[in-house]
Amino acid sequence: MRRAAILAACLFASAPLWLAPAPAAAVEIQGVVLPDVREVAGRSLRLNGAGLRTKLLFKVYVGGLYVEEPSHDGARIAASAQVRRFELHMLMGLDGGRIGDAIGQGFSRTSGSRLPSLQARLDRLRALFPRVNKGEAVTLTWLPERGTVVTHQGRELGVIEGKDFADALFAVWLDPRTEDQKLRAGLLGI
């Protein structure tokens, strides 16, 4: 009887761990390998999830979401103060204007009344994107001490300040109103 009580206590004590989402294991999508952990600014970020971004019939990029604390809750991740990174691994070449326009459309869809206060920084983000070729990667990393760091092939292109901007940027992929629901589901592991 006592052994059963101890076993039950252990099971209930660890129940919250069962409910917490496990970080995704390394994945391969369309030949792009996303490791399960990335080291960013001295922190270990875990792969929350990944997916394929399609537009019409075109496979545009493989996206990977890295966070310090994995979650199935897109709003929680998008508003989090934790370091977070979104990676775009291009499956086709695009000029920077098209990438910026697509992100701008996502802002319009998910930011609502906040868009006017974000617009100048969104315009700066759009201007940062260079032409990106098939096989190249762009990363968008929120670092609380710096802002949203934009890189292309590991080279820093610029930093956009403000947590409000980072929250709106990550919502482009994680908000329920996002255009690509399959990608969102993959990023959230749902």
OpenMM code with the backbone's topology and positions (N, CA, C; nanometers):
from openmm import Vec3, app, unit

residues = "MET ARG ARG ALA ALA ILE LEU ALA ALA CYS LEU PHE ALA SER ALA PRO LEU TRP LEU ALA PRO ALA PRO ALA ALA ALA VAL GLU ILE GLN GLY VAL VAL LEU PRO ASP VAL ARG GLU VAL ALA GLY ARG SER LEU ARG LEU ASN GLY ALA GLY LEU ARG THR LYS LEU LEU PHE LYS VAL TYR VAL GLY GLY LEU TYR VAL GLU GLU PRO SER HIS ASP GLY ALA ARG ILE ALA ALA SER ALA GLN VAL ARG ARG PHE GLU LEU HIS MET LEU MET GLY LEU ASP GLY GLY ARG ILE GLY ASP ALA ILE GLY GLN GLY PHE SER ARG THR SER GLY SER ARG LEU PRO SER LEU GLN ALA ARG LEU ASP ARG LEU ARG ALA LEU PHE PRO ARG VAL ASN LYS GLY GLU ALA VAL THR LEU THR TRP LEU PRO GLU ARG GLY THR VAL VAL THR HIS GLN GLY ARG GLU LEU GLY VAL ILE GLU GLY LYS ASP PHE ALA ASP ALA LEU PHE ALA VAL TRP LEU ASP PRO ARG THR GLU ASP GLN LYS LEU ARG ALA GLY LEU LEU GLY ILE".split()
positions = [
    Vec3(0.0820, -0.1183, 0.0000),
    Vec3(0.0000, 0.0000, 0.0000),
    Vec3(0.0877, 0.1266, 0.0000),
    Vec3(0.1884, 0.1250, 0.0869),
    Vec3(0.2759, 0.2408, 0.0953),
    Vec3(0.3508, 0.2625, -0.0358),
    Vec3(0.3957, 0.1537, -0.0988),
    Vec3(0.4675, 0.1643, -0.2257),
    Vec3(0.3777, 0.2255, -0.3334),
    Vec3(0.2514, 0.1883, -0.3343),
    Vec3(0.1563, 0.2435, -0.4314),
    Vec3(0.1365, 0.3931, -0.4074),
    Vec3(0.1308, 0.4340, -0.2822),
    Vec3(0.1141, 0.5764, -0.2507),
    Vec3(0.2358, 0.6562, -0.2960),
    Vec3(0.3559, 0.6015, -0.2759),
    Vec3(0.4774, 0.6695, -0.3182),
    Vec3(0.4815, 0.6800, -0.4702),
    Vec3(0.4456, 0.5708, -0.5391),
    Vec3(0.4424, 0.5724, -0.6853),
    Vec3(0.3421, 0.6757, -0.7356),
    Vec3(0.2243, 0.6801, -0.6753),
    Vec3(0.1233, 0.7778, -0.7165),
    Vec3(0.1725, 0.9202, -0.6936),
    Vec3(0.2384, 0.9441, -0.5816),
    Vec3(0.2902, 1.0778, -0.5528),
    Vec3(0.3956, 1.1178, -0.6560),
    Vec3(0.4809, 1.0249, -0.6919),
    Vec3(0.5831, 1.0548, -0.7941),
    Vec3(0.5187, 1.0852, -0.9284),
    Vec3(0.4178, 1.0091, -0.9647),
    Vec3(0.3519, 1.0327, -1.0920),
    Vec3(0.2831, 1.1681, -1.0953),
    Vec3(0.2133, 1.2028, -0.9885),
    Vec3(0.1453, 1.3323, -0.9861),
    Vec3(0.2440, 1.4472, -0.9779),
    Vec3(0.3539, 1.4277, -0.9076),
    Vec3(0.4543, 1.5337, -0.8970),
    Vec3(0.5178, 1.5631, -1.0325),
    Vec3(0.5312, 1.4620, -1.1160),
    Vec3(0.5944, 1.4836, -1.2459),
    Vec3(0.4930, 1.5089, -1.3565),
    Vec3(0.3650, 1.5116, -1.3268),
    Vec3(0.2629, 1.5308, -1.4303),
    Vec3(0.2829, 1.6577, -1.5114),
    Vec3(0.3190, 1.7719, -1.4501),
    Vec3(0.3388, 1.8911, -1.5326),
    Vec3(0.4461, 1.8724, -1.6403),
    Vec3(0.5471, 1.7890, -1.6130),
    Vec3(0.6471, 1.7630, -1.7144),
    Vec3(0.5869, 1.6907, -1.8337),
    Vec3(0.4895, 1.6060, -1.8095),
    Vec3(0.4245, 1.5351, -1.9188),
    Vec3(0.3450, 1.6317, -2.0045),
    Vec3(0.2897, 1.7348, -1.9418),
    Vec3(0.2058, 1.8281, -2.0146),
    Vec3(0.2864, 1.9312, -2.0921),
    Vec3(0.4100, 1.9552, -2.0517),
    Vec3(0.4930, 2.0530, -2.1212),
    Vec3(0.5355, 1.9964, -2.2558),
    Vec3(0.5369, 2.0784, -2.3583),
    Vec3(0.5784, 2.0286, -2.4890),
    Vec3(0.7261, 1.9929, -2.4889),
    Vec3(0.7567, 1.8835, -2.5510),
    Vec3(0.8955, 1.8447, -2.5668),
    Vec3(0.9530, 1.9217, -2.6855),
    Vec3(1.0796, 1.9609, -2.6763),
    Vec3(1.1381, 2.0254, -2.7919),
    Vec3(1.1440, 1.9270, -2.9080),
    Vec3(1.1361, 1.9787, -3.0279),
    Vec3(1.1419, 1.8932, -3.1458),
    Vec3(1.2822, 1.8369, -3.1601),
    Vec3(1.2906, 1.7162, -3.2111),
    Vec3(1.4198, 1.6587, -3.2457),
    Vec3(1.4644, 1.7215, -3.3770),
    Vec3(1.5898, 1.7041, -3.4120),
    Vec3(1.6382, 1.7538, -3.5403),
    Vec3(1.5474, 1.7007, -3.6508),
    Vec3(1.5207, 1.7854, -3.7487),
    Vec3(1.4333, 1.7448, -3.8584),
    Vec3(1.4985, 1.7771, -3.9922),
    Vec3(1.4528, 1.7068, -4.0945),
    Vec3(1.4934, 1.7360, -4.2313),
    Vec3(1.3675, 1.7556, -4.3137),
    Vec3(1.3601, 1.8700, -4.3803),
    Vec3(1.2475, 1.9028, -4.4675),
    Vec3(1.3052, 1.9508, -4.5991),
    Vec3(1.2670, 1.8874, -4.7073),
    Vec3(1.3125, 1.9277, -4.8412),
    Vec3(1.4647, 1.9385, -4.8482),
    Vec3(1.5349, 1.8491, -4.7775),
    Vec3(1.6805, 1.8489, -4.7800),
    Vec3(1.7456, 1.9467, -4.6848),
    Vec3(1.6684, 2.0277, -4.6151),
    Vec3(1.7210, 2.1223, -4.5169),
    Vec3(1.7175, 2.0553, -4.3801),
    Vec3(1.8330, 2.0469, -4.3163),
    Vec3(1.8424, 1.9861, -4.1836),
    Vec3(1.8433, 2.0971, -4.0796),
    Vec3(1.7494, 2.0871, -3.9859),
    Vec3(1.7413, 2.1819, -3.8740),
    Vec3(1.7794, 2.1058, -3.7472),
    Vec3(1.8937, 2.1420, -3.6858),
    Vec3(1.9343, 2.0714, -3.5637),
    Vec3(1.8381, 2.0998, -3.4495),
    Vec3(1.8408, 2.0143, -3.3487),
    Vec3(1.7482, 2.0314, -3.2365),
    Vec3(1.7896, 2.1442, -3.1434),
    Vec3(1.9155, 2.1888, -3.1476),
    Vec3(1.9629, 2.2967, -3.0605),
    Vec3(2.0508, 2.3913, -3.1419),
    Vec3(2.0347, 2.5205, -3.1170),
    Vec3(2.1218, 2.6253, -3.1721),
    Vec3(2.1756, 2.7058, -3.0539),
    Vec3(2.3034, 2.7362, -3.0572),
    Vec3(2.3633, 2.8230, -2.9564),
    Vec3(2.3581, 2.9659, -3.0085),
    Vec3(2.2906, 3.0531, -2.9350),
    Vec3(2.2715, 3.1918, -2.9767),
    Vec3(2.2990, 3.2823, -2.8572),
    Vec3(2.3943, 3.3718, -2.8722),
    Vec3(2.4267, 3.4705, -2.7684),
    Vec3(2.4453, 3.4049, -2.6314),
    Vec3(2.5141, 3.2924, -2.6292),
    Vec3(2.5420, 3.2240, -2.5034),
    Vec3(2.4251, 3.1465, -2.4459),
    Vec3(2.3185, 3.1322, -2.5233),
    Vec3(2.2015, 3.0578, -2.4757),
    Vec3(2.1740, 2.9415, -2.5698),
    Vec3(2.1201, 2.8336, -2.5131),
    Vec3(2.0807, 2.7193, -2.5949),
    Vec3(1.9340, 2.7356, -2.6330),
    Vec3(1.9097, 2.7474, -2.7631),
    Vec3(1.7729, 2.7544, -2.8131),
    Vec3(1.7369, 2.6181, -2.8693),
    Vec3(1.6156, 2.5740, -2.8375),
    Vec3(1.5693, 2.4428, -2.8845),
    Vec3(1.4714, 2.4598, -2.9992),
    Vec3(1.4760, 2.3669, -3.0901),
    Vec3(1.3846, 2.3684, -3.2037),
    Vec3(1.2431, 2.3441, -3.1530),
    Vec3(1.1590, 2.4446, -3.1639),
    Vec3(1.0191, 2.4318, -3.1231),
    Vec3(0.9412, 2.3558, -3.2296),
    Vec3(0.9749, 2.3817, -3.3555),
    Vec3(0.9092, 2.3148, -3.4668),
    Vec3(0.9573, 2.3725, -3.5978),
    Vec3(0.9151, 2.3090, -3.7062),
    Vec3(0.9581, 2.3501, -3.8394),
    Vec3(0.8495, 2.3160, -3.9399),
    Vec3(0.8573, 2.3812, -4.0554),
    Vec3(0.7596, 2.3526, -4.1590),
    Vec3(0.8005, 2.4122, -4.2926),
    Vec3(0.7232, 2.3819, -4.3909),
    Vec3(0.7458, 2.4247, -4.5271),
    Vec3(0.6507, 2.5380, -4.5616),
    Vec3(0.7053, 2.6499, -4.6119),
    Vec3(0.6230, 2.7622, -4.6571),
    Vec3(0.5997, 2.7449, -4.8060),
    Vec3(0.4730, 2.7361, -4.8407),
    Vec3(0.4366, 2.7270, -4.9818),
    Vec3(0.3512, 2.8473, -5.0188),
    Vec3(0.3580, 2.8825, -5.1444),
    Vec3(0.2750, 2.9909, -5.1976),
    Vec3(0.2287, 2.9425, -5.3337),
    Vec3(0.0970, 2.9275, -5.3477),
    Vec3(0.0401, 2.8641, -5.4659),
    Vec3(0.0998, 2.7246, -5.4756),
    Vec3(0.1685, 2.6921, -5.5804),
    Vec3(0.2284, 2.5593, -5.5930),
    Vec3(0.3781, 2.5590, -5.5657),
    Vec3(0.4331, 2.6742, -5.5265),
    Vec3(0.5770, 2.6877, -5.5096),
    Vec3(0.6199, 2.6600, -5.3657),
    Vec3(0.7285, 2.5878, -5.3514),
    Vec3(0.7916, 2.5654, -5.2215),
    Vec3(0.8900, 2.6797, -5.2028),
    Vec3(0.8600, 2.7698, -5.1086),
    Vec3(0.9366, 2.8936, -5.0949),
    Vec3(1.0540, 2.8774, -4.9981),
    Vec3(1.0278, 2.8313, -4.8769),
    Vec3(1.1352, 2.8133, -4.7794),
    Vec3(1.0938, 2.7137, -4.6731),
    Vec3(1.1947, 2.6630, -4.6041),
    Vec3(1.1744, 2.5823, -4.4838),
    Vec3(1.1969, 2.6772, -4.3675),
    Vec3(1.1005, 2.6842, -4.2772),
    Vec3(1.1109, 2.7697, -4.1600),
    Vec3(1.1347, 2.6871, -4.0354),
    Vec3(1.2200, 2.7369, -3.9488),
    Vec3(1.2460, 2.6726, -3.8203),
    Vec3(1.2356, 2.7747, -3.7090),
    Vec3(1.1683, 2.7375, -3.6018),
    Vec3(1.1501, 2.8257, -3.4861),
    Vec3(1.2296, 2.7701, -3.3685),
    Vec3(1.3211, 2.8521, -3.3180),
    Vec3(1.4046, 2.8148, -3.2033),
    Vec3(1.3712, 2.9054, -3.0856),
    Vec3(1.3552, 2.8454, -2.9672),
    Vec3(1.3193, 2.9193, -2.8460),
    Vec3(1.3937, 2.8610, -2.7260),
    Vec3(1.3974, 2.9375, -2.6186),
    Vec3(1.4570, 2.8861, -2.4951),
    Vec3(1.3613, 2.7892, -2.4260),
    Vec3(1.2308, 2.8208, -2.4324),
    Vec3(1.1294, 2.7386, -2.3659),
    Vec3(1.0235, 2.6967, -2.4675),
    Vec3(1.0310, 2.5741, -2.5184),
    Vec3(0.9338, 2.5293, -2.6190),
    Vec3(0.7902, 2.5381, -2.5683),
    Vec3(0.6998, 2.5643, -2.6625),
    Vec3(0.5582, 2.5768, -2.6299),
    Vec3(0.4756, 2.5504, -2.7550),
    Vec3(0.3531, 2.5029, -2.7352),
    Vec3(0.2572, 2.4882, -2.8446),
    Vec3(0.1723, 2.6143, -2.8600),
    Vec3(0.1956, 2.7129, -2.7744),
    Vec3(0.1149, 2.8343, -2.7695),
    Vec3(0.1846, 2.9469, -2.8470),
    Vec3(0.1363, 2.9756, -2.9666),
    Vec3(0.1975, 3.0774, -3.0510),
    Vec3(0.1960, 3.2152, -2.9893),
    Vec3(0.0871, 3.2514, -2.9230),
    Vec3(0.0784, 3.3836, -2.8600),
    Vec3(0.1820, 3.3963, -2.7487),
    Vec3(0.2017, 3.2893, -2.6745),
    Vec3(0.2991, 3.2912, -2.5652),
    Vec3(0.4396, 3.3111, -2.6203),
    Vec3(0.4736, 3.2393, -2.7275),
    Vec3(0.6071, 3.2535, -2.7862),
    Vec3(0.6246, 3.3931, -2.8456),
    Vec3(0.5246, 3.4386, -2.9210),
    Vec3(0.5350, 3.5680, -2.9890),
    Vec3(0.5494, 3.6837, -2.8900),
    Vec3(0.4952, 3.6711, -2.7703),
    Vec3(0.5009, 3.7787, -2.6710),
    Vec3(0.6086, 3.7561, -2.5648),
    Vec3(0.6826, 3.6497, -2.5780),
    Vec3(0.7800, 3.6114, -2.4769),
    Vec3(0.8998, 3.7063, -2.4740),
    Vec3(0.9601, 3.7185, -2.3578),
    Vec3(1.0824, 3.7966, -2.3436),
    Vec3(1.2057, 3.7115, -2.3727),
    Vec3(1.1869, 3.5817, -2.3921),
    Vec3(1.2988, 3.4917, -2.4158),
    Vec3(1.3649, 3.5177, -2.5518),
    Vec3(1.4899, 3.4768, -2.5644),
    Vec3(1.5568, 3.4799, -2.6941),
    Vec3(1.4832, 3.3818, -2.7838),
    Vec3(1.4569, 3.4251, -2.9071),
    Vec3(1.3867, 3.3396, -3.0036),
    Vec3(1.4399, 3.3692, -3.1424),
    Vec3(1.4355, 3.2688, -3.2265),
    Vec3(1.4896, 3.2838, -3.3625),
    Vec3(1.3976, 3.2150, -3.4622),
    Vec3(1.3754, 3.2850, -3.5742),
    Vec3(1.3057, 3.2251, -3.6874),
    Vec3(1.4043, 3.2183, -3.8023),
    Vec3(1.4192, 3.0994, -3.8593),
    Vec3(1.5113, 3.0788, -3.9710),
    Vec3(1.4321, 3.0524, -4.0978),
    Vec3(1.4728, 3.1161, -4.2061),
    Vec3(1.4157, 3.0928, -4.3385),
    Vec3(1.5258, 3.0325, -4.4251),
    Vec3(1.5113, 2.9074, -4.4621),
    Vec3(1.6060, 2.8392, -4.5494),
    Vec3(1.5414, 2.8333, -4.6874),
    Vec3(1.5943, 2.9126, -4.7777),
    Vec3(1.5295, 2.9357, -4.9065),
    Vec3(1.5372, 2.8148, -4.9998),
    Vec3(1.4220, 2.7823, -5.0573),
    Vec3(1.4120, 2.6751, -5.1560),
    Vec3(1.4028, 2.7315, -5.2970),
    Vec3(1.3959, 2.8629, -5.3060),
    Vec3(1.3964, 2.9327, -5.4346),
    Vec3(1.4578, 3.0705, -5.4123),
    Vec3(1.5114, 3.1297, -5.5155),
    Vec3(1.5665, 3.2632, -5.5041),
    Vec3(1.4565, 3.3682, -5.5069),
    Vec3(1.4723, 3.4713, -5.4251),
    Vec3(1.3785, 3.5834, -5.4212),
    Vec3(1.4555, 3.7120, -5.3981),
    Vec3(1.4073, 3.8201, -5.4594),
    Vec3(1.4714, 3.9475, -5.4279),
    Vec3(1.4201, 3.9957, -5.2926),
    Vec3(1.4993, 4.0808, -5.2303),
    Vec3(1.4666, 4.1283, -5.0959),
    Vec3(1.3324, 4.1970, -5.0862),
    Vec3(1.2930, 4.2675, -5.1919),
    Vec3(1.1647, 4.3363, -5.1909),
    Vec3(1.0472, 4.2407, -5.1764),
    Vec3(1.0546, 4.1262, -5.2419),
    Vec3(0.9443, 4.0284, -5.2320),
    Vec3(0.9368, 3.9683, -5.0917),
    Vec3(1.0523, 3.9412, -5.0321),
    Vec3(1.0522, 3.8883, -4.8952),
    Vec3(0.9949, 3.9932, -4.8011),
    Vec3(1.0421, 4.1163, -4.8132),
    Vec3(0.9930, 4.2247, -4.7288),
    Vec3(0.8444, 4.2490, -4.7463),
    Vec3(0.7964, 4.2427, -4.8707),
    Vec3(0.6531, 4.2618, -4.8960),
    Vec3(0.5700, 4.1514, -4.8313),
    Vec3(0.6190, 4.0284, -4.8396),
    Vec3(0.5450, 3.9161, -4.7786),
    Vec3(0.5371, 3.9337, -4.6271),
    Vec3(0.6467, 3.9740, -4.5655),
    Vec3(0.6450, 3.9964, -4.4202),
    Vec3(0.5543, 4.1149, -4.3882),
    Vec3(0.5579, 4.2193, -4.4710),
    Vec3(0.4694, 4.3344, -4.4514),
    Vec3(0.3221, 4.2958, -4.4582),
    Vec3(0.2873, 4.2070, -4.5505),
    Vec3(0.1484, 4.1593, -4.5584),
    Vec3(0.1109, 4.0830, -4.4321),
    Vec3(0.2058, 4.0050, -4.3800),
    Vec3(0.1811, 3.9342, -4.2543),
    Vec3(0.1582, 4.0307, -4.1392),
    Vec3(0.2373, 4.1386, -4.1342),
    Vec3(0.2173, 4.2420, -4.0319),
    Vec3(0.0767, 4.3001, -4.0432),
    Vec3(0.0353, 4.3317, -4.1650),
    Vec3(-0.0977, 4.3907, -4.1855),
    Vec3(-0.2071, 4.2967, -4.1370),
    Vec3(-0.1879, 4.1679, -4.1587),
    Vec3(-0.2878, 4.0678, -4.1229),
    Vec3(-0.2961, 4.0474, -3.9712),
    Vec3(-0.1811, 4.0538, -3.9035),
    Vec3(-0.1791, 4.0138, -3.7624),
    Vec3(-0.1611, 4.1280, -3.6624),
    Vec3(-0.1204, 4.2468, -3.7078),
    Vec3(-0.0906, 4.3555, -3.6133),
    Vec3(-0.2085, 4.4464, -3.5832),
    Vec3(-0.3039, 4.4544, -3.6730),
    Vec3(-0.4225, 4.5361, -3.6488),
    Vec3(-0.3888, 4.6805, -3.6194),
    Vec3(-0.4429, 4.7324, -3.5104),
    Vec3(-0.4276, 4.8742, -3.4759),
    Vec3(-0.2853, 4.9107, -3.4352),
    Vec3(-0.1992, 4.8118, -3.4102),
    Vec3(-0.0596, 4.8402, -3.3730),
    Vec3(0.0269, 4.8751, -3.4939),
    Vec3(-0.0211, 4.8468, -3.6157),
    Vec3(0.0613, 4.8640, -3.7353),
    Vec3(0.1181, 5.0054, -3.7502),
    Vec3(0.0412, 5.1136, -3.7298),
    Vec3(0.1004, 5.2472, -3.7473),
    Vec3(0.2233, 5.2715, -3.6594),
    Vec3(0.2243, 5.2208, -3.5378),
    Vec3(0.3401, 5.2417, -3.4502),
    Vec3(0.4595, 5.1542, -3.4892),
    Vec3(0.4366, 5.0546, -3.5722),
    Vec3(0.5419, 4.9628, -3.6163),
    Vec3(0.5928, 4.9949, -3.7569),
    Vec3(0.5194, 5.0761, -3.8311),
    Vec3(0.5426, 5.0930, -3.9744),
    Vec3(0.6843, 5.1381, -4.0101),
    Vec3(0.7384, 5.2359, -3.9401),
    Vec3(0.8729, 5.2860, -3.9735),
    Vec3(0.9768, 5.1758, -3.9552),
    Vec3(0.9630, 5.0965, -3.8492),
    Vec3(1.0584, 4.9875, -3.8267),
    Vec3(1.0367, 4.8741, -3.9268),
    Vec3(0.9112, 4.8497, -3.9656),
    Vec3(0.8831, 4.7509, -4.0692),
    Vec3(0.9481, 4.7940, -4.2008),
    Vec3(0.9397, 4.9208, -4.2332),
    Vec3(1.0033, 4.9718, -4.3546),
    Vec3(1.1551, 4.9522, -4.3497),
    Vec3(1.2161, 4.9734, -4.2322),
    Vec3(1.3601, 4.9502, -4.2170),
    Vec3(1.3939, 4.8028, -4.2357),
    Vec3(1.3097, 4.7148, -4.1803),
    Vec3(1.3312, 4.5710, -4.1978),
    Vec3(1.3249, 4.5341, -4.3455),
    Vec3(1.2229, 4.5836, -4.4143),
    Vec3(1.2095, 4.5552, -4.5578),
    Vec3(1.3345, 4.5961, -4.6344),
    Vec3(1.3915, 4.7103, -4.5992),
    Vec3(1.5090, 4.7618, -4.6694),
    Vec3(1.6343, 4.6784, -4.6431),
    Vec3(1.6363, 4.6022, -4.5345),
    Vec3(1.7534, 4.5214, -4.5008),
    Vec3(1.7700, 4.3986, -4.5895),
    Vec3(1.6594, 4.3447, -4.6406),
    Vec3(1.6669, 4.2171, -4.7114),
    Vec3(1.7378, 4.2312, -4.8463),
    Vec3(1.8424, 4.1499, -4.8674),
    Vec3(1.9077, 4.1476, -4.9976),
    Vec3(1.8395, 4.0423, -5.0860),
    Vec3(1.8861, 4.0270, -5.2064),
    Vec3(1.8439, 3.9127, -5.2872),
    Vec3(1.8935, 3.7881, -5.2148),
    Vec3(1.8075, 3.6886, -5.2045),
    Vec3(1.8422, 3.5639, -5.1370),
    Vec3(1.8283, 3.4516, -5.2392),
    Vec3(1.9339, 3.3733, -5.2533),
    Vec3(1.9356, 3.2650, -5.3507),
    Vec3(1.8922, 3.1330, -5.2887),
    Vec3(1.8525, 3.0414, -5.3733),
    Vec3(1.8175, 2.9062, -5.3289),
    Vec3(1.9347, 2.8497, -5.2492),
    Vec3(1.9034, 2.7894, -5.1344),
    Vec3(2.0055, 2.7296, -5.0494),
    Vec3(2.0610, 2.8224, -4.9434),
    Vec3(2.0268, 2.9516, -4.9494),
    Vec3(2.0755, 3.0465, -4.8495),
    Vec3(1.9759, 3.0593, -4.7347),
    Vec3(2.0242, 3.1169, -4.6247),
    Vec3(1.9398, 3.1310, -4.5056),
    Vec3(1.9374, 3.2749, -4.4560),
    Vec3(1.8203, 3.3146, -4.4080),
    Vec3(1.8000, 3.4418, -4.3397),
    Vec3(1.7514, 3.4076, -4.1998),
    Vec3(1.8057, 3.4746, -4.0984),
    Vec3(1.7580, 3.4528, -3.9619),
    Vec3(1.7107, 3.5846, -3.9018),
    Vec3(1.6091, 3.5735, -3.8206),
    Vec3(1.5510, 3.6858, -3.7462),
    Vec3(1.5545, 3.6450, -3.5997),
    Vec3(1.6405, 3.7078, -3.5225),
    Vec3(1.6643, 3.6664, -3.3843),
    Vec3(1.6338, 3.7800, -3.2887),
    Vec3(1.5436, 3.7554, -3.1943),
    Vec3(1.5150, 3.8541, -3.0895),
    Vec3(1.6121, 3.8329, -2.9748),
    Vec3(1.6929, 3.9354, -2.9480),
    Vec3(1.7839, 3.9374, -2.8341),
    Vec3(1.7406, 4.0539, -2.7453),
    Vec3(1.6916, 4.0286, -2.6249),
    Vec3(1.6394, 4.1364, -2.5406),
    Vec3(1.7357, 4.2539, -2.5232),
    Vec3(1.8648, 4.2258, -2.5190),
    Vec3(1.9619, 4.3325, -2.4969),
    Vec3(1.9947, 4.4122, -2.6233),
    Vec3(1.9519, 4.3628, -2.7419),
    Vec3(1.9861, 4.4325, -2.8673),
    Vec3(1.8658, 4.4700, -2.9509),
    Vec3(1.7725, 4.3784, -2.9672),
    Vec3(1.6602, 4.3966, -3.0580),
    Vec3(1.6502, 4.2771, -3.1507),
    Vec3(1.5855, 4.2954, -3.2661),
    Vec3(1.5729, 4.1875, -3.3639),
    Vec3(1.6900, 4.1969, -3.4604),
    Vec3(1.7760, 4.0965, -3.4556),
    Vec3(1.8965, 4.0927, -3.5380),
    Vec3(1.8634, 4.0153, -3.6657),
    Vec3(1.8908, 4.0781, -3.7792),
    Vec3(1.8644, 4.0179, -3.9097),
    Vec3(1.9971, 3.9754, -3.9697),
    Vec3(2.0080, 3.8487, -4.0076),
    Vec3(2.1306, 3.8012, -4.0717),
    Vec3(2.0977, 3.7304, -4.2026),
    Vec3(2.1939, 3.7319, -4.2915),
    Vec3(2.1866, 3.6592, -4.4187),
    Vec3(2.3168, 3.5820, -4.4317),
    Vec3(2.3055, 3.4497, -4.4399),
    Vec3(2.4231, 3.3639, -4.4506),
    Vec3(2.5234, 3.3927, -4.3383),
    Vec3(2.4719, 3.4183, -4.2181),
    Vec3(2.5563, 3.4418, -4.1018),
    Vec3(2.6122, 3.5825, -4.0893),
    Vec3(2.5860, 3.6688, -4.1873),
    Vec3(2.6349, 3.8080, -4.1839),
    Vec3(2.5240, 3.8987, -4.1342),
    Vec3(2.5526, 3.9749, -4.0294),
    Vec3(2.4523, 4.0655, -3.9737),
    Vec3(2.4220, 4.1785, -4.0712),
    Vec3(2.2922, 4.1970, -4.0984),
    Vec3(2.2479, 4.3033, -4.1892),
    Vec3(2.1993, 4.4264, -4.1146),
    Vec3(2.1522, 4.4075, -3.9920),
    Vec3(2.1014, 4.5196, -3.9139),
    Vec3(2.0221, 4.4717, -3.7951),
    Vec3(1.9821, 4.5681, -3.7120),
    Vec3(1.9065, 4.5403, -3.5899),
    Vec3(1.7872, 4.6356, -3.5863),
    Vec3(1.6700, 4.5798, -3.5573),
    Vec3(1.5486, 4.6610, -3.5409),
    Vec3(1.5132, 4.6586, -3.3921),
    Vec3(1.5039, 4.7772, -3.3318),
    Vec3(1.4813, 4.7860, -3.1876),
    Vec3(1.3342, 4.7626, -3.1521),
    Vec3(1.3137, 4.7295, -3.0255),
    Vec3(1.1793, 4.7218, -2.9685),
    Vec3(1.1217, 4.5823, -2.9574),
    Vec3(1.0837, 4.5474, -2.8353),
    Vec3(1.0171, 4.4185, -2.8133),
    Vec3(0.8821, 4.4154, -2.8838),
    Vec3(0.8133, 4.5306, -2.8891),
    Vec3(0.6840, 4.5336, -2.9581),
    Vec3(0.6990, 4.4952, -3.1046),
    Vec3(0.8097, 4.5360, -3.1660),
    Vec3(0.8356, 4.4985, -3.3051),
    Vec3(0.8627, 4.3489, -3.3159),
    Vec3(0.9469, 4.2962, -3.2277),
    Vec3(0.9779, 4.1525, -3.2305),
    Vec3(0.8517, 4.0697, -3.2097),
    Vec3(0.7670, 4.1117, -3.1170),
    Vec3(0.6423, 4.0377, -3.0908),
    Vec3(0.5549, 4.0343, -3.2164),
    Vec3(0.5442, 4.1485, -3.2835),
    Vec3(0.4636, 4.1548, -3.4058),
    Vec3(0.5270, 4.0737, -3.5178),
    Vec3(0.6595, 4.0749, -3.5262),
    Vec3(0.7291, 3.9984, -3.6297),
    Vec3(0.7055, 3.8487, -3.6119),
    Vec3(0.7224, 3.7973, -3.4926),
    Vec3(0.7020, 3.6536, -3.4703),
    Vec3(0.5557, 3.6150, -3.4871),
    Vec3(0.4656, 3.7077, -3.4590),
    Vec3(0.3227, 3.6799, -3.4797),
    Vec3(0.2898, 3.6580, -3.6274),
    Vec3(0.3722, 3.7122, -3.7178),
    Vec3(0.3488, 3.6911, -3.8607),
    Vec3(0.3365, 3.5418, -3.8903),
    Vec3(0.4136, 3.4590, -3.8202),
    Vec3(0.4105, 3.3136, -3.8427),
    Vec3(0.3298, 3.2386, -3.7375),
    Vec3(0.3114, 3.2975, -3.6192),
    Vec3(0.2536, 3.2230, -3.5076),
    Vec3(0.1096, 3.2606, -3.4733),
    Vec3(0.0619, 3.3730, -3.5223),
    Vec3(-0.0744, 3.4182, -3.4941),
    Vec3(-0.1748, 3.3282, -3.5670),
    Vec3(-0.2911, 3.3024, -3.5071),
    Vec3(-0.3927, 3.2209, -3.5751),
    Vec3(-0.4389, 3.2803, -3.7084),
    Vec3(-0.4165, 3.4111, -3.7303),
    Vec3(-0.4586, 3.4740, -3.8559),
    Vec3(-0.3523, 3.4664, -3.9653),
    Vec3(-0.2431, 3.3964, -3.9394),
    Vec3(-0.1371, 3.3868, -4.0386),
    Vec3(-0.1880, 3.3215, -4.1666),
    Vec3(-0.1242, 3.3529, -4.2777),
    Vec3(-0.1693, 3.3009, -4.4062),
    Vec3(-0.1450, 3.1508, -4.4209),
    Vec3(-0.0316, 3.1011, -4.3737),
    Vec3(0.0051, 2.9611, -4.3945),
    Vec3(-0.0161, 2.8817, -4.2653),
    Vec3(-0.1337, 2.8226, -4.2535),
    Vec3(-0.1682, 2.7493, -4.1320),
    Vec3(-0.0872, 2.6207, -4.1145),
    Vec3(-0.0471, 2.5572, -4.2248),
    Vec3(0.0349, 2.4352, -4.2127),
    Vec3(0.1724, 2.4692, -4.1572),
    Vec3(0.2304, 2.5791, -4.2036),
    Vec3(0.3595, 2.6207, -4.1497),
    Vec3(0.3461, 2.6534, -4.0022),
    Vec3(0.2433, 2.7274, -3.9647),
    Vec3(0.2205, 2.7611, -3.8237),
    Vec3(0.2114, 2.6355, -3.7393),
    Vec3(0.1350, 2.5376, -3.7844),
    Vec3(0.1191, 2.4121, -3.7096),
    Vec3(0.2552, 2.3427, -3.6932),
    Vec3(0.3362, 2.3424, -3.7985),
    Vec3(0.4668, 2.2815, -3.7887),
    Vec3(0.5575, 2.3534, -3.6904),
    Vec3(0.5558, 2.4864, -3.6924),
    Vec3(0.6389, 2.5649, -3.6018),
    Vec3(0.5992, 2.5444, -3.4558),
    Vec3(0.4698, 2.5217, -3.4332),
    Vec3(0.4193, 2.5034, -3.2957),
    Vec3(0.4129, 2.3570, -3.2557),
    Vec3(0.4433, 2.2673, -3.3486),
    Vec3(0.4387, 2.1251, -3.3164),
    Vec3(0.2997, 2.0762, -3.2827),
    Vec3(0.1988, 2.1315, -3.3528),
    Vec3(0.0605, 2.0900, -3.3251),
    Vec3(-0.0017, 2.0207, -3.4459),
] * unit.nanometer
topology = app.Topology()
chain = topology.addChain("A")
for resn in residues:
    res = topology.addResidue(resn, chain)
    for name in ("N", "CA", "C"):
        topology.addAtom(name, app.Element.getBySymbol(name[0]), res)
